[in-house]
Structures are given as C-alpha cells and as structure tokens.
Amino acid sequence: MTAADTKAAGPPPVPVPRGPEVTGPSSPAKDAKPRARRQRKKGELLPYLLILPAILAIAAVYVYPLIKTVIMSFQDMGRAALWGNGETPWVGFEQFTNILGDPEFWQVTGRTVVFMTICVVLTMGIGLLIALMMLRLSTWVRLVLTVALIAAWSMPLMVAASVFRWLADSDYGLINTLLADLTGNEDWLGHNWFLDPWQGFGIITLLVVWGAVPFVVITMYAALTQVPKELEEAASLDGASAFGVYRFVTWPVIKPVFTMVATLSVIWDFNVFGQIWLLRGNKPEPEYETLGLYSFSKAFESTSFSQGSAIALITVLMLSGVAVYYLRQLIKTGEVE
Amino acid sequence: MSTSTRTSTSTATDTPAQVLRPDRKRNRLGYNIVALVTAALMAFPVYWLIISSLRPNHEIRSYDQTLWPSSLTFDNFARAVEQDNFGTAIRSSLIVSVTAVVGGMIIATLAALAIGRFRFFGRKALMMVMILVQMLPPTAMLIPIYLQLNAMGGIDEYWGLIVVYLVSTLPFATIMIRGFVINIPVELEESAMVDGCTRMGAFRRVIFPLLAPGLAAASIFALVNAWNEYLFAYILINDNSKYTLNVWLMTFTTERGTDYGALMAASTLISIPVVIFFMIIQGKMATGLTSGAVKG
C-alpha cells in the first residue's frame, strides 16, 4: 500500500523545458518546437547551477573532513603537527592495529552497543505505546499530552542536561529526597548516582529516552493516522482480535516509518555525546566513555589526533551498515525517487 | 480491545461494536488517566526547571527538596542576567544562528527546486549523499573540522561556527522544502510564464508564496538546531566573550559547585524562544515531515 500511496502523493517531476527570457504573447503552440530545443540546453544546466552551492557546502563540511579523517588515521598526527612543526609521518595501519589491540577500545565499544540498544528499545517501545494510546484519547487529553511532549522536545539538550544533573544531585537532588521519603531510608540522602557507572548510565538513559520519545511519538502518531479506518473496522467485524488487527492491518502500514525512526535512533544513540559529557560536568571519567567520547578524549586530551580520527572512522564504518539499511528503506518508501 | 474502541465511536450504525460500549467508555477513561500521568512525567523536568528558577536560594540548597516552592522570587534571574558575558552570549547565539539559517535556507531552496522540479543526472545520488551525511557522527567530523579551521584561522571566529551550522541543517532543510516543492503543480508556474512572467518572476510571484510555509517551518527548525548546538560551539570557540548561550551556561558551574538557582533561571531564559518557536511550527512540521520525509 505504501508504494502506491507515495506515488500518488505528488506528481513526478517531469523535465519540462521551460523558457525564461523568451516570453511574450506569441502563441506557444506555433513556435514550440524550436524553442523547446533551444531551452533544453538551458534546462540541463540550470539544475546543476541550483545544486552547486549545496554541493560545495557539503563537500567543505562533510566530504573533505571525511577524506581528511581517513588520511589522518594512517598518519601520526600530534600536537607538533598542529602547530606546524615538522612533517606528519605516515604509519600505515599502526593506529588501527593499536586501537583494535587495545582492550579498552573493546570495552568502550561493548559499552556503547549495550547503552545504544537499551536506549533504542526503550525509546521505540515507549514511543510506540504512547502513539497508539494517543488514538484512543479524548481530544482535550490528547492536546494536554501533545503540549507536554512538545515542551519536553523543545528543551535544549544543554538545558535538559542541567535539569537532570540538578534532579540527580547527591546533596540537593529531588530524586534522593523522594527516594528517602518513599522508602523511609535516610541513606538515600547524599547518594551519589555517578559513583557506580550502572546507576550513572541509568540517569543518562533516562535523559536520552525522555528527550527522544517526543519525536518518536509525533512521527508514529502521524503514521498511525494514515492507517485506513475502514480496514481496521472490517478486520474487527470479521472477528479479528485487537492484537490481530494491529498485527495484520496497522503494523504493515506503519512499519516503514517505524523502521526509519528506529534506524535513526540507533545512529543517534550510538553517538550520544552531549548528555554524558554534560552530566559528568565536562570531564567524563573513563568508565563513562562511549565511542564518541573516547575518540574525543584521544584527540583533544591525549592530543593524538590520528588515534582520535581512527576511532571516529571505525565508528563510521560500524554505523555504515545501519546507514545503508536506512537508505534502502527510504528508497522502498519512495523518498529517493 | 483497543481498536474496537475507536472504530465504534466513529460509526454509530455499527451494531456489533455497539454492544461493547460501556466497556469502551471505561477503556477510554483508563487511557485518559494513563495519558495524563504520561504527560505529567514528560513535562516534569520542564516544571522543575521553571519552578527551580523561581525558588528562593535557601530552598534550592536544601537537603529536603519539596515539589512545591514556599515562595517565589526573581533573585535567580537577577543573578543569571548579571553573570559575566550574558549580553555577548546572546549576541553570539543570534549572529551565528540567524546567519547560518538565512544562508542555509537560500542554498536549500535552490537545491530543493532542482531536486523537486528537474530530473537530472546525479539527482538520486545527491539525495542519497544528503541523507547519508546526516548520519555521520558529529564527533567524527569534529577533529578534521577543528584542525582545518585552526589552519585557516577560523577558531574563535563566528564564521567557522556559521559554516558548520549552515551545512548541518542543509540536508534536512532541502528534503523538507522539496516536500513542499513537489506539491506545487508545475502547471501553475507554466501558466504564469505563458501569461508573460519571466522564470524569476514566476518563482517570485507564484512559487515563493506557496513555498513560504515550508520555508518558515524549515528555517525555524534550523534555527532551533543552531540555537541548541553545544559540541561544536564548545570546541571551536574559546574566547569567553564569544561563547554562545549554551557554552555560557557552563560558567555557572565552578570548582566550588554549581549555582543551580541561577543556572535554572538562565536555562529558562534560553528555552523560552525555543519553546515559542516549537509551538509555532509544530503543526507545520508535522505536515513537512509527513509530506516531505514520510510520503515523498
């Protein structure tokens, strides 16, 4: 259904040769032929002129740095090279063998994958449940929920991180006070959530999921409203259970959107940086490092830009599979037609 | 249970479903309650932000936090506003975000027109590149961009940050504006040109007005992104007097601890424009997302 639906959404762009300067009240039918030929040349050039600025900008900020990352990861670039002293030596695959042979790297990678998986599962699960729930609410309740979601969504990351840091503060945090009140155990007062990385990542997960759920809900809700009601009705009249209706009618329609949002979440949560960075007060301990932070600290704190680049490159390679999958989904839904 | 709830309320003639009505009413009440609890949980950090910014300092630095403040005060806001570099941080954020958005929208509109209106060699590849670059981790780009800007003298300069923000919102803006472009019938443009408009004239008088809502949505989205960005601002700007607002927030955390009251007040001030913008574009963004990114 999706394919047919997307095709119908907009007229396919046709390469219509249209003339800019040659206008006038002359009847178009009469001299259409010679004009068309003359303008086809212009029409062929124009789109390239239009995309040129975009291509230049993207090349400057994405493509060139990416190439530079690849080059640097085969060199040994440190502080000396940054200030222009001396040549940057080529070291071949040394950076990669060093990193891949470092147990710390694998620890960081494992942590990143586990953290990402938990965040994505929670975000998508909670997001989908809320979106499904939104279909069944009274109008005013749905409005209240939407406003709450947008309020959460619109909070700058930096601000949200400050609030969560404050909520989890060991001395003056609300979480500790509430826990002490609820359990009657005064030990919670002064409890440091970040001493144990598992607890610390719990708070970080809370922040990440809280920040990501609104996007998922609003996108999934938009997708759910496109499910034809007649189909659901027909299915339930035919005796399908609620779950059956969902499984065989609703899910096939929303699946492409769900996969896209889930894939994006994987990429975003794999690269969580700001939340950890800010909750740890700009100096995350080694046990809080994910791949992004690890690459960052290698590059800027150990001033080994080449090691940092190599780690970044490995991260990009790890994610490229997900990226290709995402692209295939987009092509299937007709986005890149 | 859930699906029948909705279907039968919409169709009153539906006899088999009507039998379920009392059950459904109870269901809806249950859903409403769960939804209100969810809304409260989602909005709680926002509530805590605002309420903490208005709390007297002795309550902020209390070992016994309460959900409701005993009294309200603007002292925190006074301390936040008096903090060094507040004015320059606003200026920096405005300069960087607005310039990046204006530049980004011009480039994105041109590209969106090309992608939406013409079928040319490399069009698909361009869209794929646009989608793919969005997925590159910013930290992977950070190191080479930092080194390059350092070599070009772009550290501590606004233009370095502007270029980065401009390009990082470019792919999304292009795809979103394209969604609006393909919904404008080509015939409109053609008939304007038959009536004597030049191509530029047709764009200005016919296409641009129809594109305006899409442009507004995309530009506010880009503005919010640039306004909220932290990592690149933190790395590329070291000069205190050029900090953007998000980096400036760090000045409330010193070695002696964090002034949470003032930090919450400053955070509230920074969030207000973002919340307003989000409220404005929310509806349009849903249109843009569904017509541009979901439906195509």
Interface residues (C-beta under 8 A of the other chain):
Chain A: D5 T6 A9 G10 P11 P13 V14 P15 V16 R18 G19 P20 E21 T23 G24 P25 P28 G43 E44 L46 P47 Y48 L50 I51 P53 A54 I55 A57 I58 A60 V61 Y62 V63 Y64 P65 L66 K68 T69 M72 L82 I130 L132 M133 M134 L135 R136 L137 S138 V141 R142 V144 L145 T146 V147 A148 L149 I150 A151 A152 W153 S154 M155 P156 L157 M158 V159 A160 S162 V163 F164 R165 W166 L167 D169 D171 Y172 G173 L174 T177 L178 L189 G190 W210 V213 P214 I218 T219 A222 A223 Q226 K229 E232 E233 S236 L237 A242 V245 Y246 T250 V257 L264 I267 F270 N271 F273 G274 W277 L278 G281 N282 G292 L293 S295 F296 A299 F300 F305 G308 S309 A312 L313 T315 V316 L319 V322 A323 Y326 L327 L330 T333 G334 E335 V336 E337
Chain B: M1 S2 T3 S4 T5 R6 T7 S10 T11 D14 P16 A17 N27 R28 Y31 N32 V34 A35 L36 T38 A39 A40 M42 A43 P45 V46 W48 L49 S52 I60 R61 S62 Y63 D64 Q65 L67 I106 I107 A108 L110 A111 L113 A114 I115 G116 R117 F118 R119 F120 R123 K124 L126 M127 M128 V129 M130 I131 L132 V133 M135 L136 P137 P138 T139 A140 M141 L142 I143 P144 I145 L147 Q148 N150 V163 V164 L166 V167 S168 L170 P171 T174 I175 I182 N183 P185 V186 E189 E190 M193 V194 G196 C197 T198 R199 M200 V224 W227 N228 Y230 L231 I235 N246 L249 M250 T253 T258 Y260 L263 M264 S267 I270 S271 V274 V275 F277 F278 M279 Q282 A286 L289 T290 S291 A293 V294 K295 G296
